[in-house]
Amino acid sequence: MNSSRELVGNYWTPTNTTASNPLPILNNPLSSARLASTRFLQSSDFVRLKEVALSYRLPSSLTKTLHVNSASVSLTANNLFYLYAATKNKELETPLNGFRTADIPALRTVSFGVNVGF
C-alpha cells in the first residue's frame, strides 16, 4: 500500500473524531469511489483588495505658478492584500478554463504617474 505519512494511522475512530481521514473498510459499499464526497474541499472564503486608484489634480493657482496648463498625479495599486481563513499563499480565483494547475499568488503592483499639460 502506497500511503503518505499523513494517511497512515490518522484515521477516524470513536475516540479520535478529529482525524483527517476516514476509517478504511475492506470492500466498503459506500466507498468514495462510488459516491461524491466533500472530503477534499477547503473553505475558500476570502476578501481581496484587488485594485485601488487615487488621483489628484493640482489646483489652477499652483499650475499657474509652475507655468503649466494642468498637472495631476496618480497612484494605482493591485493585489494589496488578502483577508482569508484557510487558503494561505494560494491563488484564490479560478482561471477561465476552470483548472488550477499552479497555486501562484497574483503579483502585487504599484504604479505612480504624473500628467502635465503644457
LOKE-99436 format. One record per residue: x, y, z of N, C-alpha, C, O in turn; residue number from 1. Coordinates in nm, 2 decimals, always signed. Layout:
<recs>
<nc1:X, nc2:Y, nc3:Z, cac1:X, cac2:Y, cac3:Z, cc1:X, cc2:Y, cc3:Z, oc1:X, oc2:Y, oc3:Z, num:NUM>
...
</recs>
This chain:
<recs>
<nc1:+0.08, nc2:-0.12, nc3:+0.00, cac1:+0.00, cac2:+0.00, cac3:+0.00, cc1:+0.09, cc2:+0.12, cc3:+0.00, oc1:+0.18, oc2:+0.14, oc3:+0.09, num:1>
<nc1:+0.07, nc2:+0.21, nc3:-0.10, cac1:+0.14, cac2:+0.34, cac3:-0.10, cc1:+0.07, cc2:+0.45, cc3:-0.03, oc1:-0.03, oc2:+0.49, oc3:-0.09, num:2>
<nc1:+0.11, nc2:+0.49, nc3:+0.08, cac1:+0.04, cac2:+0.59, cac3:+0.16, cc1:+0.14, cc2:+0.69, cc3:+0.21, oc1:+0.25, oc2:+0.66, oc3:+0.24, num:3>
<nc1:+0.10, nc2:+0.81, nc3:+0.22, cac1:+0.18, cac2:+0.91, cac3:+0.28, cc1:+0.18, cc2:+0.90, cc3:+0.43, oc1:+0.09, oc2:+0.83, oc3:+0.48, num:4>
<nc1:+0.27, nc2:+0.96, nc3:+0.50, cac1:+0.27, cac2:+0.96, cac3:+0.64, cc1:+0.15, cc2:+1.02, cc3:+0.70, oc1:+0.10, oc2:+0.99, oc3:+0.81, num:5>
<nc1:+0.09, nc2:+1.12, nc3:+0.63, cac1:-0.03, cac2:+1.18, cac3:+0.68, cc1:-0.15, cc2:+1.08, cc3:+0.69, oc1:-0.23, oc2:+1.10, oc3:+0.78, num:6>
<nc1:-0.16, nc2:+0.99, nc3:+0.60, cac1:-0.27, cac2:+0.90, cac3:+0.59, cc1:-0.25, cc2:+0.78, cc3:+0.70, oc1:-0.35, oc2:+0.74, oc3:+0.76, num:7>
<nc1:-0.13, nc2:+0.74, nc3:+0.71, cac1:-0.11, cac2:+0.62, cac3:+0.80, cc1:-0.14, cc2:+0.65, cc3:+0.94, oc1:-0.08, oc2:+0.74, oc3:+1.00, num:8>
<nc1:-0.23, nc2:+0.58, nc3:+1.00, cac1:-0.26, cac2:+0.59, cac3:+1.14, cc1:-0.35, cc2:+0.71, cc3:+1.18, oc1:-0.38, oc2:+0.73, oc3:+1.30, num:9>
<nc1:-0.38, nc2:+0.80, nc3:+1.09, cac1:-0.46, cac2:+0.92, cac3:+1.12, cc1:-0.60, cc2:+0.90, cc3:+1.08, oc1:-0.65, oc2:+0.97, oc3:+1.00, num:10>
<nc1:-0.66, nc2:+0.79, nc3:+1.13, cac1:-0.80, cac2:+0.75, cac3:+1.09, cc1:-0.90, cc2:+0.79, cc3:+1.19, oc1:-0.87, oc2:+0.81, oc3:+1.31, num:11>
<nc1:-1.02, nc2:+0.81, nc3:+1.15, cac1:-1.13, cac2:+0.84, cac3:+1.24, cc1:-1.16, cc2:+0.72, cc3:+1.32, oc1:-1.17, oc2:+0.60, oc3:+1.27, num:12>
<nc1:-1.18, nc2:+0.74, nc3:+1.45, cac1:-1.23, cac2:+0.63, cac3:+1.54, cc1:-1.32, cc2:+0.71, cc3:+1.64, oc1:-1.32, oc2:+0.83, oc3:+1.65, num:13>
<nc1:-1.40, nc2:+0.63, nc3:+1.71, cac1:-1.49, cac2:+0.70, cac3:+1.81, cc1:-1.41, cc2:+0.78, cc3:+1.91, oc1:-1.46, oc2:+0.88, oc3:+1.97, num:14>
<nc1:-1.28, nc2:+0.75, nc3:+1.94, cac1:-1.20, cac2:+0.82, cac3:+2.03, cc1:-1.12, cc2:+0.93, cc3:+1.96, oc1:-1.06, oc2:+1.02, oc3:+2.03, num:15>
<nc1:-1.11, nc2:+0.92, nc3:+1.83, cac1:-1.03, cac2:+1.02, cac3:+1.75, cc1:-1.12, cc2:+1.08, cc3:+1.64, oc1:-1.10, oc2:+1.06, oc3:+1.53, num:16>
<nc1:-1.21, nc2:+1.16, nc3:+1.69, cac1:-1.31, cac2:+1.22, cac3:+1.60, cc1:-1.25, cc2:+1.34, cc3:+1.52, oc1:-1.32, oc2:+1.39, oc3:+1.43, num:17>
<nc1:-1.13, nc2:+1.39, nc3:+1.55, cac1:-1.08, cac2:+1.50, cac3:+1.48, cc1:-0.98, cc2:+1.45, cc3:+1.37, oc1:-0.91, oc2:+1.54, oc3:+1.31, num:18>
<nc1:-0.97, nc2:+1.33, nc3:+1.34, cac1:-0.88, cac2:+1.27, cac3:+1.24, cc1:-0.92, cc2:+1.33, cc3:+1.10, oc1:-1.03, oc2:+1.36, oc3:+1.08, num:19>
<nc1:-0.82, nc2:+1.34, nc3:+1.01, cac1:-0.85, cac2:+1.39, cac3:+0.88, cc1:-0.88, cc2:+1.29, cc3:+0.78, oc1:-0.91, oc2:+1.32, oc3:+0.66, num:20>
<nc1:-0.88, nc2:+1.16, nc3:+0.81, cac1:-0.90, cac2:+1.05, cac3:+0.72, cc1:-1.01, cc2:+0.96, cc3:+0.77, oc1:-1.02, oc2:+0.93, oc3:+0.89, num:21>
<nc1:-1.09, nc2:+0.91, nc3:+0.68, cac1:-1.20, cac2:+0.81, cac3:+0.72, cc1:-1.13, cc2:+0.68, cc3:+0.75, oc1:-1.03, oc2:+0.65, oc3:+0.71, num:22>
<nc1:-1.20, nc2:+0.60, nc3:+0.83, cac1:-1.16, cac2:+0.47, cac3:+0.87, cc1:-1.17, cc2:+0.38, cc3:+0.75, oc1:-1.28, oc2:+0.36, oc3:+0.69, num:23>
<nc1:-1.06, nc2:+0.32, nc3:+0.70, cac1:-1.07, cac2:+0.23, cac3:+0.58, cc1:-1.14, cc2:+0.10, cc3:+0.62, oc1:-1.12, oc2:+0.04, oc3:+0.72, num:24>
<nc1:-1.24, nc2:+0.06, nc3:+0.53, cac1:-1.31, cac2:-0.06, cac3:+0.55, cc1:-1.30, cc2:-0.14, cc3:+0.42, oc1:-1.33, oc2:-0.09, oc3:+0.31, num:25>
<nc1:-1.25, nc2:-0.27, nc3:+0.43, cac1:-1.24, cac2:-0.35, cac3:+0.32, cc1:-1.37, cc2:-0.38, cc3:+0.25, oc1:-1.47, oc2:-0.42, oc3:+0.32, num:26>
<nc1:-1.37, nc2:-0.37, nc3:+0.12, cac1:-1.50, cac2:-0.39, cac3:+0.04, cc1:-1.61, cc2:-0.30, cc3:+0.09, oc1:-1.73, oc2:-0.35, oc3:+0.09, num:27>
<nc1:-1.58, nc2:-0.18, nc3:+0.12, cac1:-1.69, cac2:-0.09, cac3:+0.17, cc1:-1.78, cc2:-0.05, cc3:+0.05, oc1:-1.74, oc2:+0.00, oc3:-0.05, num:28>
<nc1:-1.91, nc2:-0.08, nc3:+0.07, cac1:-2.01, cac2:-0.05, cac3:-0.04, cc1:-2.03, cc2:+0.10, cc3:-0.05, oc1:-2.08, oc2:+0.15, oc3:-0.16, num:29>
<nc1:-1.99, nc2:+0.18, nc3:+0.05, cac1:-2.01, cac2:+0.33, cac3:+0.04, cc1:-1.88, cc2:+0.39, cc3:+0.01, oc1:-1.85, oc2:+0.51, oc3:+0.06, num:30>
<nc1:-1.79, nc2:+0.33, nc3:-0.06, cac1:-1.66, cac2:+0.38, cac3:-0.09, cc1:-1.67, cc2:+0.51, cc3:-0.16, oc1:-1.76, oc2:+0.54, oc3:-0.24, num:31>
<nc1:-1.57, nc2:+0.60, nc3:-0.14, cac1:-1.57, cac2:+0.73, cac3:-0.20, cc1:-1.56, cc2:+0.73, cc3:-0.35, oc1:-1.58, oc2:+0.82, oc3:-0.42, num:32>
<nc1:-1.51, nc2:+0.61, nc3:-0.41, cac1:-1.50, cac2:+0.59, cac3:-0.55, cc1:-1.64, cc2:+0.59, cc3:-0.61, oc1:-1.66, oc2:+0.61, oc3:-0.73, num:33>
<nc1:-1.74, nc2:+0.55, nc3:-0.54, cac1:-1.88, cac2:+0.54, cac3:-0.59, cc1:-1.97, cc2:+0.66, cc3:-0.56, oc1:-2.07, oc2:+0.68, oc3:-0.63, num:34>
<nc1:-1.93, nc2:+0.73, nc3:-0.46, cac1:-2.02, cac2:+0.85, cac3:-0.41, cc1:-1.94, cc2:+0.98, cc3:-0.42, oc1:-1.82, oc2:+0.98, oc3:-0.40, num:35>
<nc1:-2.01, nc2:+1.08, nc3:-0.44, cac1:-1.94, cac2:+1.22, cac3:-0.44, cc1:-1.91, cc2:+1.25, cc3:-0.29, oc1:-1.98, oc2:+1.21, oc3:-0.20, num:36>
<nc1:-1.80, nc2:+1.31, nc3:-0.27, cac1:-1.75, cac2:+1.34, cac3:-0.14, cc1:-1.70, cc2:+1.49, cc3:-0.13, oc1:-1.65, oc2:+1.54, oc3:-0.22, num:37>
<nc1:-1.72, nc2:+1.54, nc3:-0.01, cac1:-1.67, cac2:+1.68, cac3:+0.02, cc1:-1.54, cc2:+1.67, cc3:+0.10, oc1:-1.49, oc2:+1.77, oc3:+0.16, num:38>
<nc1:-1.48, nc2:+1.55, nc3:+0.11, cac1:-1.36, cac2:+1.53, cac3:+0.19, cc1:-1.25, cc2:+1.63, cc3:+0.16, oc1:-1.18, oc2:+1.68, oc3:+0.25, num:39>
<nc1:-1.22, nc2:+1.65, nc3:+0.03, cac1:-1.10, cac2:+1.73, cac3:-0.01, cc1:-1.14, cc2:+1.87, cc3:-0.04, oc1:-1.05, oc2:+1.95, oc3:-0.09, num:40>
<nc1:-1.26, nc2:+1.92, nc3:-0.01, cac1:-1.29, cac2:+2.06, cac3:-0.03, cc1:-1.24, cc2:+2.14, cc3:+0.08, oc1:-1.24, oc2:+2.10, oc3:+0.20, num:41>
<nc1:-1.20, nc2:+2.26, nc3:+0.05, cac1:-1.15, cac2:+2.36, cac3:+0.15, cc1:-1.23, cc2:+2.48, cc3:+0.15, oc1:-1.29, oc2:+2.51, oc3:+0.04, num:42>
<nc1:-1.24, nc2:+2.55, nc3:+0.26, cac1:-1.31, cac2:+2.68, cac3:+0.26, cc1:-1.22, cc2:+2.77, cc3:+0.18, oc1:-1.10, oc2:+2.78, oc3:+0.19, num:43>
<nc1:-1.29, nc2:+2.85, nc3:+0.09, cac1:-1.22, cac2:+2.94, cac3:+0.01, cc1:-1.28, cc2:+3.08, cc3:+0.03, oc1:-1.27, oc2:+3.17, oc3:-0.06, num:44>
<nc1:-1.33, nc2:+3.11, nc3:+0.15, cac1:-1.38, cac2:+3.24, cac3:+0.18, cc1:-1.26, cc2:+3.34, cc3:+0.19, oc1:-1.16, oc2:+3.31, oc3:+0.26, num:45>
<nc1:-1.27, nc2:+3.45, nc3:+0.12, cac1:-1.16, cac2:+3.55, cac3:+0.13, cc1:-1.21, cc2:+3.68, cc3:+0.09, oc1:-1.32, oc2:+3.70, oc3:+0.02, num:46>
<nc1:-1.14, nc2:+3.78, nc3:+0.13, cac1:-1.16, cac2:+3.92, cac3:+0.09, cc1:-1.03, cc2:+3.97, cc3:+0.03, oc1:-0.93, oc2:+3.96, oc3:+0.10, num:47>
<nc1:-1.03, nc2:+4.03, nc3:-0.09, cac1:-0.91, cac2:+4.08, cac3:-0.15, cc1:-0.93, cc2:+4.22, cc3:-0.19, oc1:-1.03, oc2:+4.26, oc3:-0.24, num:48>
<nc1:-0.83, nc2:+4.30, nc3:-0.15, cac1:-0.83, cac2:+4.44, cac3:-0.20, cc1:-0.75, cc2:+4.43, cc3:-0.34, oc1:-0.63, oc2:+4.43, oc3:-0.34, num:49>
<nc1:-0.83, nc2:+4.42, nc3:-0.44, cac1:-0.78, cac2:+4.39, cac3:-0.58, cc1:-0.72, cc2:+4.51, cc3:-0.65, oc1:-0.61, oc2:+4.50, oc3:-0.70, num:50>
<nc1:-0.79, nc2:+4.63, nc3:-0.64, cac1:-0.73, cac2:+4.74, cac3:-0.71, cc1:-0.77, cc2:+4.87, cc3:-0.64, oc1:-0.89, oc2:+4.89, oc3:-0.60, num:51>
<nc1:-0.68, nc2:+4.96, nc3:-0.62, cac1:-0.70, cac2:+5.09, cac3:-0.57, cc1:-0.64, cc2:+5.19, cc3:-0.66, oc1:-0.52, oc2:+5.18, oc3:-0.70, num:52>
<nc1:-0.71, nc2:+5.30, nc3:-0.70, cac1:-0.66, cac2:+5.40, cac3:-0.78, cc1:-0.69, cc2:+5.54, cc3:-0.72, oc1:-0.81, oc2:+5.57, oc3:-0.69, num:53>
<nc1:-0.59, nc2:+5.62, nc3:-0.70, cac1:-0.60, cac2:+5.75, cac3:-0.64, cc1:-0.54, cc2:+5.85, cc3:-0.74, oc1:-0.44, oc2:+5.83, oc3:-0.80, num:54>
<nc1:-0.61, nc2:+5.96, nc3:-0.76, cac1:-0.56, cac2:+6.07, cac3:-0.85, cc1:-0.59, cc2:+6.20, cc3:-0.79, oc1:-0.69, oc2:+6.22, oc3:-0.72, num:55>
<nc1:-0.50, nc2:+6.30, nc3:-0.81, cac1:-0.51, cac2:+6.43, cac3:-0.76, cc1:-0.47, cc2:+6.53, cc3:-0.86, oc1:-0.36, oc2:+6.53, oc3:-0.92, num:56>
<nc1:-0.57, nc2:+6.62, nc3:-0.90, cac1:-0.54, cac2:+6.73, cac3:-0.99, cc1:-0.50, cc2:+6.85, cc3:-0.92, oc1:-0.57, oc2:+6.90, oc3:-0.83, num:57>
<nc1:-0.38, nc2:+6.90, nc3:-0.95, cac1:-0.33, cac2:+7.02, cac3:-0.88, cc1:-0.42, cc2:+7.14, cc3:-0.92, oc1:-0.47, oc2:+7.16, oc3:-1.03, num:58>
<nc1:-0.45, nc2:+7.23, nc3:-0.82, cac1:-0.53, cac2:+7.35, cac3:-0.84, cc1:-0.47, cc2:+7.44, cc3:-0.94, oc1:-0.34, oc2:+7.45, oc3:-0.96, num:59>
<nc1:-0.55, nc2:+7.52, nc3:-1.01, cac1:-0.50, cac2:+7.61, cac3:-1.12, cc1:-0.41, cc2:+7.72, cc3:-1.06, oc1:-0.32, oc2:+7.76, oc3:-1.13, num:60>
<nc1:-0.43, nc2:+7.76, nc3:-0.94, cac1:-0.34, cac2:+7.86, cac3:-0.88, cc1:-0.20, cc2:+7.80, cc3:-0.87, oc1:-0.10, oc2:+7.88, oc3:-0.89, num:61>
<nc1:-0.18, nc2:+7.67, nc3:-0.84, cac1:-0.05, cac2:+7.61, cac3:-0.84, cc1:+0.01, cc2:+7.59, cc3:-0.98, oc1:+0.13, oc2:+7.60, oc3:-1.00, num:62>
<nc1:-0.08, nc2:+7.55, nc3:-1.07, cac1:-0.03, cac2:+7.52, cac3:-1.21, cc1:+0.02, cc2:+7.65, cc3:-1.28, oc1:+0.11, oc2:+7.65, oc3:-1.36, num:63>
<nc1:-0.04, nc2:+7.76, nc3:-1.24, cac1:+0.00, cac2:+7.89, cac3:-1.30, cc1:+0.14, cc2:+7.93, cc3:-1.25, oc1:+0.22, oc2:+7.98, oc3:-1.33, num:64>
<nc1:+0.17, nc2:+7.90, nc3:-1.12, cac1:+0.30, cac2:+7.93, cac3:-1.07, cc1:+0.41, cc2:+7.84, cc3:-1.13, oc1:+0.52, oc2:+7.87, oc3:-1.14, num:65>
<nc1:+0.36, nc2:+7.72, nc3:-1.17, cac1:+0.46, cac2:+7.62, cac3:-1.24, cc1:+0.46, cc2:+7.64, cc3:-1.39, oc1:+0.54, oc2:+7.58, oc3:-1.45, num:66>
<nc1:+0.38, nc2:+7.74, nc3:-1.44, cac1:+0.38, cac2:+7.77, cac3:-1.58, cc1:+0.34, cc2:+7.65, cc3:-1.67, oc1:+0.40, oc2:+7.62, oc3:-1.77, num:67>
<nc1:+0.23, nc2:+7.58, nc3:-1.62, cac1:+0.18, cac2:+7.47, cac3:-1.70, cc1:+0.02, cc2:+7.49, cc3:-1.70, oc1:-0.03, oc2:+7.55, oc3:-1.61, num:68>
<nc1:-0.04, nc2:+7.43, nc3:-1.80, cac1:-0.19, cac2:+7.44, cac3:-1.81, cc1:-0.26, cc2:+7.35, cc3:-1.71, oc1:-0.36, oc2:+7.39, oc3:-1.65, num:69>
<nc1:-0.21, nc2:+7.23, nc3:-1.69, cac1:-0.27, cac2:+7.14, cac3:-1.60, cc1:-0.16, cc2:+7.04, cc3:-1.55, oc1:-0.06, oc2:+7.02, oc3:-1.61, num:70>
<nc1:-0.19, nc2:+6.98, nc3:-1.43, cac1:-0.10, cac2:+6.88, cac3:-1.37, cc1:-0.18, cc2:+6.79, cc3:-1.28, oc1:-0.26, oc2:+6.84, oc3:-1.20, num:71>
<nc1:-0.15, nc2:+6.66, nc3:-1.28, cac1:-0.21, cac2:+6.57, cac3:-1.19, cc1:-0.11, cc2:+6.46, cc3:-1.16, oc1:-0.02, oc2:+6.43, oc3:-1.23, num:72>
<nc1:-0.13, nc2:+6.40, nc3:-1.04, cac1:-0.05, cac2:+6.28, cac3:-1.00, cc1:-0.15, cc2:+6.17, cc3:-0.97, oc1:-0.26, oc2:+6.19, oc3:-0.93, num:73>
<nc1:-0.10, nc2:+6.05, nc3:-0.99, cac1:-0.19, cac2:+5.93, cac3:-0.97, cc1:-0.11, cc2:+5.82, cc3:-0.91, oc1:+0.01, oc2:+5.81, oc3:-0.93, num:74>
<nc1:-0.18, nc2:+5.73, nc3:-0.84, cac1:-0.12, cac2:+5.61, cac3:-0.78, cc1:-0.22, cc2:+5.50, cc3:-0.79, oc1:-0.34, oc2:+5.51, oc3:-0.76, num:75>
<nc1:-0.17, nc2:+5.39, nc3:-0.85, cac1:-0.26, cac2:+5.27, cac3:-0.87, cc1:-0.19, cc2:+5.15, cc3:-0.81, oc1:-0.07, oc2:+5.13, oc3:-0.83, num:76>
<nc1:-0.26, nc2:+5.07, nc3:-0.73, cac1:-0.20, cac2:+4.95, cac3:-0.67, cc1:-0.30, cc2:+4.84, cc3:-0.69, oc1:-0.42, oc2:+4.85, oc3:-0.68, num:77>
<nc1:-0.24, nc2:+4.72, nc3:-0.72, cac1:-0.32, cac2:+4.60, cac3:-0.75, cc1:-0.27, cc2:+4.49, cc3:-0.65, oc1:-0.16, oc2:+4.48, oc3:-0.61, num:78>
<nc1:-0.37, nc2:+4.41, nc3:-0.60, cac1:-0.35, cac2:+4.30, cac3:-0.51, cc1:-0.27, cc2:+4.34, cc3:-0.39, oc1:-0.17, oc2:+4.28, oc3:-0.35, num:79>
<nc1:-0.32, nc2:+4.44, nc3:-0.32, cac1:-0.25, cac2:+4.49, cac3:-0.20, cc1:-0.25, cc2:+4.39, cc3:-0.08, oc1:-0.15, oc2:+4.36, oc3:-0.02, num:80>
<nc1:-0.37, nc2:+4.32, nc3:-0.06, cac1:-0.37, cac2:+4.22, cac3:+0.05, cc1:-0.49, cc2:+4.14, cc3:+0.04, oc1:-0.59, oc2:+4.17, oc3:-0.03, num:81>
<nc1:-0.48, nc2:+4.02, nc3:+0.11, cac1:-0.59, cac2:+3.93, cac3:+0.12, cc1:-0.63, cc2:+3.92, cc3:+0.27, oc1:-0.55, oc2:+3.93, oc3:+0.36, num:82>
<nc1:-0.76, nc2:+3.90, nc3:+0.29, cac1:-0.80, cac2:+3.85, cac3:+0.43, cc1:-0.86, cc2:+3.72, cc3:+0.40, oc1:-0.97, oc2:+3.71, oc3:+0.33, num:83>
<nc1:-0.81, nc2:+3.61, nc3:+0.46, cac1:-0.85, cac2:+3.48, cac3:+0.43, cc1:-0.85, cc2:+3.39, cc3:+0.55, oc1:-0.79, oc2:+3.42, oc3:+0.65, num:84>
<nc1:-0.91, nc2:+3.27, nc3:+0.54, cac1:-0.91, cac2:+3.18, cac3:+0.65, cc1:-0.81, cc2:+3.07, cc3:+0.63, oc1:-0.70, oc2:+3.07, oc3:+0.69, num:85>
<nc1:-0.84, nc2:+2.97, nc3:+0.54, cac1:-0.76, cac2:+2.85, cac3:+0.54, cc1:-0.68, cc2:+2.84, cc3:+0.41, oc1:-0.62, oc2:+2.73, oc3:+0.38, num:86>
<nc1:-0.68, nc2:+2.94, nc3:+0.32, cac1:-0.61, cac2:+2.92, cac3:+0.19, cc1:-0.49, cc2:+3.01, cc3:+0.18, oc1:-0.47, oc2:+3.08, oc3:+0.08, num:87>
<nc1:-0.40, nc2:+3.00, nc3:+0.27, cac1:-0.28, cac2:+3.08, cac3:+0.28, cc1:-0.19, cc2:+3.05, cc3:+0.16, oc1:-0.17, oc2:+2.94, oc3:+0.12, num:88>
<nc1:-0.14, nc2:+3.16, nc3:+0.10, cac1:-0.04, cac2:+3.15, cac3:-0.01, cc1:-0.09, cc2:+3.08, cc3:-0.13, oc1:-0.01, oc2:+3.01, oc3:-0.20, num:89>
<nc1:-0.22, nc2:+3.09, nc3:-0.17, cac1:-0.27, cac2:+3.03, cac3:-0.29, cc1:-0.35, cc2:+3.13, cc3:-0.37, oc1:-0.40, oc2:+3.23, oc3:-0.31, num:90>
<nc1:-0.35, nc2:+3.11, nc3:-0.50, cac1:-0.43, cac2:+3.20, cac3:-0.58, cc1:-0.58, cc2:+3.16, cc3:-0.56, oc1:-0.61, oc2:+3.04, oc3:-0.58, num:91>
<nc1:-0.66, nc2:+3.25, nc3:-0.52, cac1:-0.80, cac2:+3.21, cac3:-0.48, cc1:-0.90, cc2:+3.22, cc3:-0.59, oc1:-1.01, oc2:+3.17, oc3:-0.58, num:92>
<nc1:-0.87, nc2:+3.28, nc3:-0.70, cac1:-0.97, cac2:+3.29, cac3:-0.81, cc1:-0.94, cc2:+3.18, cc3:-0.91, oc1:-0.82, oc2:+3.15, oc3:-0.95, num:93>
<nc1:-1.04, nc2:+3.11, nc3:-0.96, cac1:-1.02, cac2:+3.00, cac3:-1.06, cc1:-1.01, cc2:+3.06, cc3:-1.19, oc1:-1.08, oc2:+3.15, oc3:-1.23, num:94>
<nc1:-0.91, nc2:+3.01, nc3:-1.27, cac1:-0.89, cac2:+3.07, cac3:-1.41, cc1:-1.01, cc2:+3.04, cc3:-1.50, oc1:-1.10, oc2:+2.96, oc3:-1.46, num:95>
<nc1:-1.01, nc2:+3.10, nc3:-1.61, cac1:-1.12, cac2:+3.09, cac3:-1.71, cc1:-1.14, cc2:+2.94, cc3:-1.75, oc1:-1.26, oc2:+2.90, oc3:-1.78, num:96>
<nc1:-1.04, nc2:+2.86, nc3:-1.76, cac1:-1.05, cac2:+2.73, cac3:-1.81, cc1:-1.10, cc2:+2.63, cc3:-1.70, oc1:-1.14, oc2:+2.52, oc3:-1.72, num:97>
<nc1:-1.11, nc2:+2.68, nc3:-1.57, cac1:-1.17, cac2:+2.60, cac3:-1.46, cc1:-1.07, cc2:+2.51, cc3:-1.39, oc1:-1.10, oc2:+2.45, oc3:-1.29, num:98>
<nc1:-0.94, nc2:+2.50, nc3:-1.44, cac1:-0.84, cac2:+2.42, cac3:-1.38, cc1:-0.74, cc2:+2.50, cc3:-1.31, oc1:-0.69, oc2:+2.60, oc3:-1.36, num:99>
<nc1:-0.70, nc2:+2.45, nc3:-1.19, cac1:-0.59, cac2:+2.52, cac3:-1.11, cc1:-0.47, cc2:+2.43, cc3:-1.12, oc1:-0.46, oc2:+2.33, oc3:-1.05, num:100>
<nc1:-0.38, nc2:+2.47, nc3:-1.21, cac1:-0.26, cac2:+2.39, cac3:-1.22, cc1:-0.14, cc2:+2.43, cc3:-1.13, oc1:-0.06, oc2:+2.35, oc3:-1.09, num:101>
<nc1:-0.14, nc2:+2.56, nc3:-1.09, cac1:-0.03, cac2:+2.60, cac3:-1.00, cc1:-0.09, cc2:+2.71, cc3:-0.91, oc1:-0.16, oc2:+2.81, oc3:-0.96, num:102>
<nc1:-0.07, nc2:+2.70, nc3:-0.79, cac1:-0.13, cac2:+2.80, cac3:-0.69, cc1:-0.03, cc2:+2.91, cc3:-0.67, oc1:+0.04, oc2:+2.91, oc3:-0.57, num:103>
<nc1:-0.02, nc2:+3.00, nc3:-0.77, cac1:+0.08, cac2:+3.11, cac3:-0.76, cc1:+0.00, cc2:+3.23, cc3:-0.73, oc1:-0.09, oc2:+3.27, oc3:-0.81, num:104>
<nc1:+0.03, nc2:+3.30, nc3:-0.62, cac1:-0.05, cac2:+3.42, cac3:-0.59, cc1:-0.03, cc2:+3.53, cc3:-0.69, oc1:+0.07, oc2:+3.54, oc3:-0.76, num:105>
<nc1:-0.13, nc2:+3.61, nc3:-0.71, cac1:-0.13, cac2:+3.72, cac3:-0.80, cc1:-0.02, cc2:+3.82, cc3:-0.76, oc1:+0.00, oc2:+3.84, oc3:-0.64, num:106>
<nc1:+0.05, nc2:+3.88, nc3:-0.85, cac1:+0.16, cac2:+3.97, cac3:-0.82, cc1:+0.10, cc2:+4.10, cc3:-0.77, oc1:+0.00, oc2:+4.15, oc3:-0.81, num:107>
<nc1:+0.17, nc2:+4.16, nc3:-0.67, cac1:+0.14, cac2:+4.29, cac3:-0.62, cc1:+0.21, cc2:+4.40, cc3:-0.70, oc1:+0.33, oc2:+4.39, oc3:-0.72, num:108>
<nc1:+0.14, nc2:+4.50, nc3:-0.75, cac1:+0.20, cac2:+4.60, cac3:-0.83, cc1:+0.15, cc2:+4.74, cc3:-0.78, oc1:+0.04, oc2:+4.76, oc3:-0.74, num:109>
<nc1:+0.25, nc2:+4.83, nc3:-0.79, cac1:+0.22, cac2:+4.97, cac3:-0.75, cc1:+0.27, cc2:+5.06, cc3:-0.86, oc1:+0.39, oc2:+5.05, oc3:-0.90, num:110>
<nc1:+0.19, nc2:+5.15, nc3:-0.91, cac1:+0.23, cac2:+5.24, cac3:-1.02, cc1:+0.20, cc2:+5.38, cc3:-0.98, oc1:+0.10, oc2:+5.41, oc3:-0.92, num:111>
<nc1:+0.30, nc2:+5.47, nc3:-1.02, cac1:+0.29, cac2:+5.61, cac3:-0.99, cc1:+0.30, cc2:+5.68, cc3:-1.12, oc1:+0.38, oc2:+5.65, oc3:-1.20, num:112>
<nc1:+0.21, nc2:+5.78, nc3:-1.13, cac1:+0.21, cac2:+5.86, cac3:-1.26, cc1:+0.20, cc2:+6.01, cc3:-1.24, oc1:+0.14, oc2:+6.06, oc3:-1.14, num:113>
<nc1:+0.26, nc2:+6.08, nc3:-1.33, cac1:+0.25, cac2:+6.23, cac3:-1.34, cc1:+0.20, cc2:+6.27, cc3:-1.47, oc1:+0.26, oc2:+6.22, oc3:-1.57, num:114>
<nc1:+0.10, nc2:+6.35, nc3:-1.48, cac1:+0.05, cac2:+6.40, cac3:-1.61, cc1:+0.05, cc2:+6.55, cc3:-1.61, oc1:-0.01, oc2:+6.62, oc3:-1.53, num:115>
<nc1:+0.13, nc2:+6.60, nc3:-1.70, cac1:+0.15, cac2:+6.75, cac3:-1.71, cc1:+0.11, cc2:+6.80, cc3:-1.85, oc1:+0.15, oc2:+6.74, oc3:-1.95, num:116>
<nc1:+0.02, nc2:+6.90, nc3:-1.86, cac1:-0.02, cac2:+6.95, cac3:-1.99, cc1:+0.03, cc2:+7.09, cc3:-2.00, oc1:+0.02, oc2:+7.18, oc3:-1.91, num:117>
<nc1:+0.10, nc2:+7.12, nc3:-2.12, cac1:+0.16, cac2:+7.25, cac3:-2.15, cc1:+0.07, cc2:+7.33, cc3:-2.24, oc1:+0.11, oc2:+7.44, oc3:-2.27, num:118>
</recs>
